[in-house]
Structures are given as structure tokens and as C-alpha cells.
Amino acid sequence: MIRYTIPRGVAWRYVGFPRRLAVPTLTRFSSTFIPQPNAKVKRIKTKEELAREKLEEQMQSKNWFVRWGAIARSERFTKGMTKYLIGAYIFFLIYGLYFMKKLYAKEKELETLEAKLLEGKANEFETLRIKELRGKLRTRDELKLAKYREMRKDEGQDYSEFDNVKLENNDQNRLNTQILPARDTTEFYDAKAADYDKGVNFEEKAIFMGRRRKWLMKHCQGDVLEIACGTGRNLKYADLANINSITFLDASKKMMEITHEKFREEFPNFKRAAFVVGKAESLLELASGGSSANLDPSTKVKYDTIVEAFGLCSHQDPVKALKNFEMLLKPGGRIVLLEHGRGKYGFINKILDDRAEKRLETWGCRWNLDLGEILDDSGLEIVEEKRTHLGTTWCIVAKRKGDVKKETEVGFIEKYFGSSIKGKFEAYENANKPKDSKNNH
Ligand SMILES: C[S@@+](CC[C@H](N)C(=O)[O-])C[C@H]1O[C@@H](n2cnc3c(N)ncnc32)[C@H](O)[C@@H]1O
């Protein structure tokens, strides 16, 4: 056996092993092995070692995507993440329980208050509280509720201390001097008709109003009435396949002439269309043949869908107009509105208020109206209320008071967590059940 001596301080570098391991290792080599001073003997790295080296290299990478990808795969991170995930899971579990508890308490309170309202025993505070729980407070309601809360002596859910209290209304449309008084705009629109489309096109394109008009018109079905149709800007979104008849109404003759022209061009073969010049406030008289003497809303023409776009802001009496719509609606029919009014934020309302006069002069409309107040005062029941453009564009679907909601109109929360939803469904089912054969003939 040949013994090799490996020079001190060199051997481990060449061979790649600590010095004390070098001799036994070398003793296994054949007798012809002659170590070369510059030869590097490399141990083959395992797959795991190579992967680890690559990961470490990537963790130092200048490319943040590579670096963070490597960090996310590192053992330290994944172990830490497990802890975070367990923590987050516990947090959401606790939060979920808390949320459900609150939801349940809210639904219980709502159930009690609504039962009281139905019996006609709810005081003003309780009526406002119902609106608050339903998320339907208007500005005037918020102001009133805040006053009530200042007056409250007891905490808790006993509101009987307000049984004989009624506070003054804070109507924004009445008290805000920057919301200008309503006026008859017929002459204004007669004069504006020829330039109307050209003026409005750019503004509407910039804020993608076409999508909202499409939304409005997709609700049209059966016998349809379009109020304040103007120059017929909604026509291109109408699907006549779902429409049995369509009636257009506008106070301005000149605006109506443009609608008529456009309609005949777009739908030359559709015969069940009527074009009426008149005011929304006189709708009942118009529906009863122009006479207010024999006004009997129950026998008049009725509609499945009444739509209106940007009309309430130029009506003389928007509340009366909405009340009229309700009178002309068939059971189960819907009023669909696309309107503009006050927004959800102070800064946007300031802009609307500051430019209210200019807007009225240029476009004949009061764009800073509190539409929520108008809707509430009309007594219509709101099925859907969506607001866009910082809350200034209002998309409303409303129904007659007391009509039941359709199944498709009930939201997820209301469907599964709503207090009286079972009853509402039953009412809906009963209303839609085919009557027995005796009643049918
Ligand atoms: C701002 S334009 C909106 C026109 C159209 N709906 C649109 O989306 O472009 C308002 C329209 O409402 C009409 N209008 C104003 N007051 C009305 C009333 N009391 N009854 C019916 N139409 C009215 C005007 O003649 C005008 O055509």
C-alpha cells in the first residue's frame, strides 16, 4: 500500500474534504493515482443542494419579480405564512360571527319595527330607523335622525320616548336656496330642439351614458310609455321584440317631432306607436281623453313599463308626475328612471349647486335636485336604486305600493337573511299562481 502525504493547508483545497478525511479517502484509490497540485476534484451536488443554491441566487436577484417569487418559495416565508394564514382564518371566523350576530340583531329589530309600522303604530323615529336599517336614508332623514339621537335619553331599542314627537322636515329641495324653483320648460325645449342632440352627444359619450340608456330600455316590455322622450335618444336601445305597443310623451312639440321622425326611420313597420304632446303632470287627463271631469284611473289605459330619462329635472311638479305614473301602471308593472340629481359627496354637490343657474339656462334642467326626496314623496316603492358618476346619475326601478317583488329582484342578503322574506315569496307565488279554471272563464 502506497501512502500519500498531502501537504498541509493544500490538501483540503484540492480534494475538497477536510484534511482529516483525506487520508482514508485516498487509501481507496489505486496505486497509480498521482495527485496534481492544480487539479480540482468536485463532488457532484444533489438535486436539493442545486435547488437551494438557485433559490438563494434568485433571492438576491435584481429583478423584483424573480426575487419575490424566490422569497415566496423560501422555507422561512412559507412557515411564516402558515402562521399568518391561521391567524387570518381565526380573524375572519371571529369577524364572520360578529357580522352574522349584527345582521341577525338588525333583522330582528327590523322585523319588530316593520310589524309596528304595518299596524300604524310606529312613531316618526321608528319609521326613520326602518329606513336606516334598510340603508335608504335621504339627507333630510339623516339630519332628522341626528336630532332625534341628540334628544335620546335611553340607549337600547325602546323608542317609545318619541311616540308623541314629530320634528320639522329638512327638505333639501325646499331649504337649499341653490336648488332653483321648478318652472315650465316647454318653450325652452321648443327653442332648443334643433340643437339638442348636437349639444348633448359629446357630454354623454364622455361619461358612457349609452350604457345607462341601454340599461333603461332593456326593462321595456309589453305596453310601454316613455315620458319626456325629448328627441328620442333612447330609441336605438329599444328592442321591439319585447314590446307590444309604445307611447311617447313630451311637453315640447318640437322635441316630439324629432322623436317621431327618428322612430319612423328606425322602425318603419311598427304600427303600435303613439306620439303625444302633453305634460307628465296631466297624464291622467290625457289618458282619459283629455277630460279631467270623468277622471277614473281604474278604467284608463295602463302600461307594463313606464320609462323616463332625464325628465324629472325639467318637470314643473316631479312628485305629481311620479304619482301619475303609478296610477297608469298595470299590476306587476315597473317604472324605470334614469335621472340626474344630487351626488353622494359634498364636493360634487357644491359643484352642482355653484353651476345650477348656468345649467338651467343652458339645458333647462335642475341638475342638483334631491331625487331621493322626490321619490320618497311620490310614495312609489323602490325595487332597485343604483347610482353612478359619484352618485349623480340615478338608476331607479320602482313599483306600485303594495305590489310584491319578483323573484329576480330579491337580492342575496334579502333572500337568505331577510326577516320577512318567506312571507314575501309566498305572497309573490300566490300572486302569480294561475287562477283555477272557474275563475278563468
Ligand atoms: C333634458 S330633456 C331629456 C330628453 C330625453 N329624455 C333624453 O334623455 O335626452 C327633458 C325633456 O323633458 C321634457 N319635459 C319637460 N317638462 C315636461 C313635462 N312636465 N312633461 C313632459 N315632458 C316634459 C322636455 O320637453 C324635454 O324634451
The ligand as an ORCA input file, in Angstrom:
! r2SCAN-3c Opt
* xyz 0 1
  C     -83.440     67.066    -20.607
  S     -84.616     66.657    -21.785
  C     -84.480     64.889    -21.820
  C     -84.903     64.316    -23.117
  C     -84.707     62.828    -23.294
  N     -85.476     62.059    -22.392
  C     -83.268     62.453    -23.213
  O     -82.953     61.541    -22.450
  O     -82.464     63.031    -23.910
  C     -86.097     66.932    -20.920
  C     -87.324     66.688    -21.742
  O     -88.439     66.706    -20.855
  C     -89.498     67.366    -21.486
  N     -90.371     67.878    -20.424
  C     -90.139     68.862    -19.565
  N     -91.161     69.007    -18.719
  C     -92.058     68.067    -19.050
  C     -93.301     67.683    -18.535
  N     -93.812     68.333    -17.492
  N     -93.953     66.680    -19.098
  C     -93.435     66.032    -20.172
  N     -92.262     66.344    -20.699
  C     -91.570     67.348    -20.151
  C     -88.833     68.438    -22.271
  O     -89.659     68.934    -23.310
  C     -87.598     67.710    -22.796
  O     -87.839     67.115    -24.011
*
